[in-house]
Amino acid sequence: MMQENRAQSAMEYLTTYSWAILIIAITLGSLYGLGLFNPSNVVNNQCVFSADFSCVSQFLYSNGTLTVTLEQATPYAINITAIGCNTGINTTHMTQLPTPIYVPIGGTSTFTTSCYSNGTVISYQPGELYKGYILVNYTSLGTGFQHILTGSLIQKAS
């Protein structure tokens, strides 16, 4: 009689824990299916520059083309001469503009460039996450000094 009680107790123990593990597995599977564990579904698009510059908008196409609208608030008007997008802070793949783009104080300007990773233009599936840097080469018209501005970019390809 005592042996039967132990066996029944063990079976109830195994059954109870089996149901709990099954419920946890179904819950985790459902959350995975909804994309909760995919960081690109959780991360928001970001474009961050220093205090004198900001991204008004940015859009990354799946073929690696980035369109970005920048606003500048430096003490002087500027001429933008080149822009680039890279996974590292590397100026080798910056797009040289045929003529400098004049941007007044508080003004905005839209640029298009290609984003690079390891020396080649990226090619992402829509929704894939790109993390890199935007590089802007400009000359301050008040001082005549040339600057290279670096901003960070986290963007989903579309």
C-alpha contacts under 8 A as a table, 3 or more apart, distances in Angstrom:
res1	aa1	res2	aa2	distance
1	M	4	E	5.25
1	M	5	N	6.57
2	M	5	N	5.24
2	M	6	R	6.45
3	Q	6	R	5.23
3	Q	7	A	6.27
4	E	7	A	5.10
4	E	8	Q	6.05
5	N	8	Q	5.08
5	N	9	S	5.97
6	R	9	S	5.02
6	R	10	A	6.08
7	A	10	A	5.09
7	A	11	M	6.18
8	Q	11	M	5.09
8	Q	12	E	6.18
9	S	12	E	5.16
9	S	13	Y	6.12
10	A	13	Y	5.01
10	A	14	L	6.20
11	M	14	L	5.15
11	M	15	T	6.01
12	E	15	T	5.06
12	E	16	T	6.02
13	Y	16	T	5.32
13	Y	17	Y	6.30
14	L	17	Y	5.32
14	L	18	S	5.92
15	T	18	S	5.04
15	T	19	W	6.27
16	T	19	W	5.36
16	T	20	A	6.43
17	Y	20	A	5.00
17	Y	21	I	6.12
18	S	21	I	5.18
18	S	22	L	6.07
19	W	22	L	5.04
19	W	23	I	6.20
20	A	23	I	5.21
20	A	24	I	6.29
21	I	24	I	5.11
21	I	25	A	6.11
22	L	25	A	5.09
22	L	26	I	6.18
23	I	26	I	5.18
23	I	27	T	6.15
24	I	27	T	5.09
24	I	28	L	6.15
25	A	28	L	5.20
25	A	29	G	6.03
26	I	29	G	5.05
26	I	30	S	6.11
27	T	30	S	5.15
27	T	31	L	6.27
28	L	31	L	5.11
28	L	32	Y	6.13
29	G	32	Y	5.09
29	G	33	G	6.10
30	S	33	G	5.02
30	S	34	L	6.28
31	L	34	L	5.13
31	L	35	G	6.55
31	L	36	L	5.61
31	L	37	F	7.43
32	Y	35	G	5.17
32	Y	36	L	5.67
32	Y	37	F	5.80
33	G	36	L	7.61
35	G	38	N	5.33
35	G	41	N	6.66
36	L	39	P	7.66
36	L	41	N	7.05
36	L	42	V	7.35
38	N	41	N	5.67
38	N	42	V	7.08
39	P	42	V	5.15
39	P	43	V	6.02
40	S	43	V	5.41
40	S	44	N	8.00
40	S	127	G	7.00
40	S	128	E	6.46
40	S	129	L	5.56
40	S	156	K	7.17
44	N	154	I	7.67
44	N	155	Q	7.56
45	N	153	L	7.74
45	N	154	I	5.37
45	N	155	Q	4.65
45	N	156	K	6.57
46	Q	152	S	7.67
46	Q	153	L	5.65
46	Q	154	I	4.96
46	Q	155	Q	6.35
47	C	54	S	7.71
47	C	55	C	5.95
47	C	58	Q	7.58
47	C	151	G	6.82
47	C	152	S	5.72
47	C	153	L	4.59
47	C	154	I	6.48
47	C	155	Q	7.97
48	V	54	S	6.61
48	V	55	C	6.93
48	V	151	G	5.34
48	V	152	S	5.30
48	V	153	L	6.67
49	F	52	D	7.71
49	F	53	F	5.64
49	F	54	S	5.63
49	F	55	C	7.46
49	F	149	L	7.89
49	F	150	T	6.68
49	F	151	G	4.32
49	F	152	S	6.71
50	S	53	F	5.74
50	S	54	S	7.43
50	S	150	T	7.97
50	S	151	G	7.15
51	A	54	S	7.48
52	D	72	Q	5.80
52	D	73	A	4.77
52	D	74	T	5.27
53	F	70	L	6.92
53	F	71	E	5.65
53	F	72	Q	4.53
53	F	73	A	6.06
53	F	74	T	7.59
54	S	70	L	5.76
54	S	71	E	5.28
54	S	72	Q	6.63
55	C	58	Q	6.97
55	C	68	V	7.00
55	C	69	T	5.87
55	C	70	L	4.72
55	C	71	E	6.28
56	V	68	V	7.64
56	V	69	T	5.35
56	V	70	L	5.74
56	V	71	E	6.51
57	S	68	V	5.76
57	S	69	T	5.26
57	S	70	L	7.48
58	Q	66	L	7.11
58	Q	67	T	5.63
58	Q	68	V	4.23
58	Q	69	T	6.34
59	F	66	L	5.74
59	F	67	T	5.25
59	F	68	V	6.44
59	F	155	Q	7.61
59	F	157	A	7.70
59	F	158	S	7.65
60	L	64	G	6.54
60	L	65	T	5.87
60	L	66	L	4.51
60	L	67	T	6.51
60	L	155	Q	6.71
60	L	156	K	6.80
60	L	157	A	5.03
60	L	158	S	6.14
61	Y	64	G	5.60
61	Y	65	T	5.28
61	Y	66	L	6.36
61	Y	126	P	7.88
61	Y	157	A	5.33
61	Y	158	S	4.96
62	S	65	T	7.31
62	S	122	I	7.97
62	S	123	S	5.68
62	S	124	Y	4.87
62	S	125	Q	5.79
62	S	126	P	5.81
62	S	157	A	5.07
62	S	158	S	5.48
63	N	121	V	7.88
63	N	122	I	6.60
63	N	123	S	4.80
63	N	124	Y	6.61
64	G	114	S	5.49
64	G	115	C	5.23
64	G	116	Y	7.47
64	G	121	V	5.98
64	G	122	I	4.85
64	G	123	S	5.48
64	G	124	Y	7.19
64	G	157	A	7.99
65	T	112	T	6.86
65	T	113	T	5.77
65	T	114	S	4.49
65	T	115	C	6.22
66	L	85	C	7.81
66	L	112	T	5.56
66	L	113	T	5.37
66	L	114	S	5.81
66	L	115	C	6.53
67	T	110	T	7.01
67	T	111	F	5.67
67	T	112	T	4.42
67	T	113	T	6.66
68	V	110	T	5.61
68	V	111	F	5.45
68	V	112	T	6.49
69	T	108	T	6.59
69	T	109	S	5.48
69	T	110	T	4.08
69	T	111	F	6.29
70	L	108	T	5.39
70	L	109	S	5.55
70	L	110	T	6.33
71	E	106	G	6.37
71	E	107	G	5.64
71	E	108	T	4.23
71	E	109	S	6.71
72	Q	103	V	7.45
72	Q	104	P	7.78
72	Q	105	I	6.33
72	Q	106	G	5.37
72	Q	107	G	6.00
72	Q	108	T	6.56
73	A	76	Y	7.96
73	A	105	I	5.42
73	A	106	G	4.84
73	A	107	G	7.57
74	T	77	A	7.14
74	T	105	I	6.30
74	T	106	G	7.76
75	P	105	I	6.76
75	P	142	G	7.99
76	Y	104	P	7.33
76	Y	105	I	5.92
76	Y	140	S	6.31
76	Y	141	L	6.20
76	Y	142	G	5.32
77	A	102	Y	7.31
77	A	103	V	5.82
77	A	104	P	4.32
77	A	105	I	5.01
77	A	140	S	6.36
77	A	141	L	5.65
77	A	142	G	7.01
78	I	102	Y	5.90
78	I	103	V	5.37
78	I	104	P	6.45
78	I	105	I	7.78
78	I	138	Y	6.44
78	I	139	T	5.58
78	I	140	S	4.63
78	I	141	L	5.33
79	N	100	P	5.45
79	N	101	I	5.21
79	N	102	Y	4.54
79	N	103	V	6.18
79	N	138	Y	5.44
79	N	139	T	5.23
79	N	140	S	6.66
79	N	141	L	7.01
80	I	83	I	7.84
80	I	97	L	7.98
80	I	100	P	5.36
80	I	101	I	5.04
80	I	102	Y	6.57
80	I	103	V	7.49
80	I	136	V	7.13
80	I	137	N	5.93
80	I	138	Y	4.17
80	I	139	T	6.49
81	T	96	Q	6.17
81	T	97	L	5.44
81	T	99	T	7.06
81	T	100	P	4.70
81	T	101	I	6.64
81	T	136	V	7.85
81	T	137	N	5.66
81	T	138	Y	5.53
81	T	139	T	7.59
82	A	94	M	6.08
82	A	95	T	5.36
82	A	96	Q	4.37
82	A	97	L	5.39
82	A	100	P	7.98
82	A	136	V	5.92
82	A	137	N	4.99
82	A	138	Y	7.12
83	I	94	M	5.24
83	I	95	T	5.29
83	I	96	Q	6.79
83	I	97	L	7.81
83	I	111	F	7.70
83	I	113	T	6.84
83	I	134	I	7.30
83	I	135	L	5.54
83	I	136	V	4.51
83	I	137	N	6.18
84	G	91	T	7.10
84	G	93	H	6.24
84	G	94	M	4.01
84	G	95	T	5.74
84	G	113	T	6.11
84	G	114	S	7.00
84	G	115	C	7.08
84	G	134	I	5.70
84	G	135	L	4.93
84	G	136	V	6.52
85	C	93	H	7.62
85	C	94	M	7.11
85	C	113	T	6.94
85	C	114	S	6.32
85	C	115	C	4.46
85	C	116	Y	6.19
85	C	132	G	7.02
85	C	133	Y	5.60
85	C	134	I	4.55
85	C	135	L	6.12
86	N	89	I	6.66
86	N	90	N	6.63
86	N	93	H	7.61
86	N	115	C	5.41
86	N	116	Y	4.64
86	N	117	S	5.94
86	N	132	G	5.52
86	N	133	Y	5.40
86	N	134	I	6.71
86	N	135	L	7.97
87	T	115	C	7.87
87	T	116	Y	6.44
87	T	117	S	5.30
87	T	118	N	7.57
87	T	131	K	6.42
87	T	132	G	3.94
87	T	133	Y	5.92
88	G	117	S	7.80
88	G	132	G	6.31
88	G	133	Y	6.51
89	I	133	Y	6.40
89	I	135	L	7.60
89	I	150	T	7.51
90	N	93	H	7.35
91	T	94	M	5.59
91	T	135	L	7.19
93	H	116	Y	7.43
93	H	119	G	7.87
94	M	113	T	7.98
94	M	135	L	7.43
95	T	113	T	6.41
97	L	100	P	6.17
97	L	101	I	7.82
103	V	107	G	5.52
103	V	108	T	6.48
103	V	109	S	6.76
104	P	107	G	4.98
104	P	108	T	7.90
114	S	121	V	6.42
115	C	121	V	5.68
115	C	122	I	6.07
116	Y	119	G	5.92
116	Y	120	T	5.24
116	Y	121	V	4.35
116	Y	122	I	5.48
117	S	120	T	5.55
117	S	121	V	6.33
117	S	122	I	6.02
124	Y	128	E	6.04
124	Y	157	A	6.39
125	Q	128	E	5.59
125	Q	157	A	6.72
125	Q	158	S	7.61
126	P	156	K	7.23
126	P	157	A	4.91
126	P	158	S	4.49
127	G	156	K	5.16
127	G	157	A	5.20
127	G	158	S	6.06
128	E	156	K	5.40
128	E	157	A	5.54
129	L	154	I	7.00
129	L	155	Q	5.77
129	L	156	K	4.50
129	L	157	A	6.42
130	Y	153	L	7.69
130	Y	154	I	5.70
130	Y	155	Q	5.28
130	Y	156	K	6.05
130	Y	157	A	7.07
131	K	152	S	7.77
131	K	153	L	5.76
131	K	154	I	4.58
131	K	155	Q	6.64
132	G	152	S	6.03
132	G	153	L	5.22
132	G	154	I	6.58
133	Y	150	T	6.56
133	Y	151	G	5.52
133	Y	152	S	4.45
133	Y	153	L	5.28
134	I	150	T	5.77
134	I	151	G	5.10
134	I	152	S	6.17
134	I	153	L	6.57
135	L	148	I	6.68
135	L	149	L	5.59
135	L	150	T	4.73
135	L	151	G	6.52
136	V	148	I	5.55
136	V	149	L	4.95
136	V	150	T	6.56
137	N	146	Q	7.25
137	N	147	H	5.78
137	N	148	I	4.47
137	N	149	L	6.30
138	Y	146	Q	5.75
138	Y	147	H	5.40
138	Y	148	I	6.42
138	Y	149	L	7.75
139	T	144	G	6.10
139	T	145	F	5.59
139	T	146	Q	4.25
139	T	147	H	6.08
140	S	143	T	5.59
140	S	144	G	5.26
140	S	145	F	5.64
140	S	146	Q	6.46
140	S	147	H	7.72
141	L	144	G	5.23
141	L	145	F	7.77
